[in-house]
Amino acid sequence: MRFMYIVTSAHPAIPTPALMEAMGKLADREIKAGRMIDSGGLMPVAMGAQVRITDGELSVVDGPFVETKEMIGGYAIFELRDKEEAIAAAVEFMQLHKTHMPGWEGTCEVRSFAMPEHEMGCQVDVRAHA
């Protein structure tokens, strides 16, 4: 199964050199094992843009975005056996942050990719939007 990790924080910080080194070692190990497909950090929202549809109209809004409460700092894509393995790997990744950036707070969201073999992959639960 393919998973995406999305790392967010309400108080983004530049990773310490120790964290960067630890993440590099972890990434090297996971790439060599064939589990990590891609990863990367994202530039600040001030350097981005949003393309929106509101009331049927398309608009482009340059960053920074006033309503942004958490910033996506980075992502990783893995090919793993199951959700349990994905969660275990995310815990190991977040432990690096806890160890090398004391006081940092954030979230690593673990999401599986919708694949053709998953019949519910991209369906919206209309009850949740009613």
Disulfide bonds with the S-S distance in Angstrom:
none
